[in-house]
């Protein structure tokens, strides 16, 4: 009887452990996160993928250990953009987050007189660090971006 109770308790604990694992957060994947931000958020302008070398110069990413990246920019008529970076360490991710925040501030300076309507997006830009990842999302739907990113935190 004792063996049966112990076996049932062990089986119950195993099932609980499996269920706990199912409810966890998703593992970050650069392309998946960028594609979700691109497809689940409505943008005014069409976003095109930018290569890392060009983006690195624009975003000042030269000194970071970037393992993978997905960067989407518009034609320039809007401030909308998506940057998802996987870095070699959480320290580099923190630096990247700071650089992305600087990017938002620079864009505010660029757009305040050029297209002042874009300030609404820039004032609510989403800049986050999730482990070894840094993310920037500039859109009219920051709550959607935050919801998507919360699934990975």
N, C-alpha and C positions, 0 to 999 in steps of 0.2 A: 504494500500500500504506500509506504514512504517513497519507494522508487517511482511509483506512478505519479505522486504529487510533485516530486522533484522534477520529473520529466515534463509535466504539464507547466510548471512554473518556468522552467528553462525555455520551453517552446513559446510561452507567452512573452517572455522577455525578448526572445529573438524576433518575434513578429513586431513587437513595439519598437525595437531597434531599427527594423527595416522601414516601418512607417515613419519614424522620426527622420530618417534619411530622405524619404520622398518629399517631405515638406520643407526641405532646406532651400537655400538660395541657389540660383543658377550659376554655373561657372562662367566667368567673363570670357568672351570671345570677341575680338576686335571687329571682325566682319559681321557677325550676328548683331552686335549692339549697334553698329553703324547702320546696317540695313534696316533694323527696327526703327531707329530714329528717322531714317530717310522715308520709310514707307508708312509709318503710323502717325506721323505728324504732317500737317498740311503746310506747304511752303508757298509763298507768293511767286518766287522765282524758281527756275530750274537749277538744281544743284548738280555740279559735275565733279567727278573724282579728280583729285590733284595728287601728283606724285610726291613722294616723301622729300626728295631733294629740293624741289621748288617750295614745298610747304615749310621745310626746315629753315629756309632762308627767310621766308615771310614771318614765321612764328618764332624765330630765334631758338631753334631746337638743337643747334649744332653740338653742344656739349653733353647731350643726353644719350644714354644707352637705350636706343629704341629698338625693340624686338619686332614689333609689328605696328602698322598704322593704317587707318582708314580716314581720309580727309576729304570733305566735300565742301566746295565753295560755289558761290553764285557768280553771275556775270559782273557783279559790282553795284548793280542798281539797288540791291538790298544787302543788309548786313548778315543775312542768314548764312549759317555754316554749321558743319558737324566736324568735330575732331575727336577721334578715339585712338588713344595711344597705349600700347603695352610696352612697359619699360623694364629694364633689367633689375630694378630694385624699387622698394617703396620710397626710398630717398629720392631717386630720380623722378618717381611719379609725383612726389610733393613739389619738386622743382618745376616739373612740367605743368602742374596745376597752377603754380604761381605765374608761369609764363603765359598760360592761357588766360588767366585773369588780367594780366598786363595787356594781352591782345584785345580783350574786351574794352579796356580803358582807352587804348589807342584808337579802336574803332569808334568809340564815342566821340573822340576828338575829330576824327575824319568825317563822321556823318552828321554832327550837330548842325553844320551849315549846309552840307551837301544834300542830304536827304533827312531832314529833322524827324520825319515820321519813324525812322528806324530806331530812334532813341528808345521807343517803347519796348522793342525787342532787346536791345542792348542792356537796358536797365534791369531786365529780368533774366539775363543770360544764365544758363546753368553751367557751372564749372565745378566738377567733382573729382575726387580721388577715391578709387575703390581698389585697395591693395596696391598692386604694381601697375595700375591703369590710371590714366587721366583722361577726362572727357569734357568737351565743350559742346554745348548745343545752343544755338541762337535761333529763335523762332518766335512766332506768336503764341506758341503752346508750351510754355515751360513746364506746366503741371504734367503734361503727357510725358515730357522728357524725364522729369523727376520720377514719375511712376515706372517708366521703363527701367531706369537705372536702379530704382529701389529693389527690383527683382534680383539684382546681382549683389546687393550689399548684405 
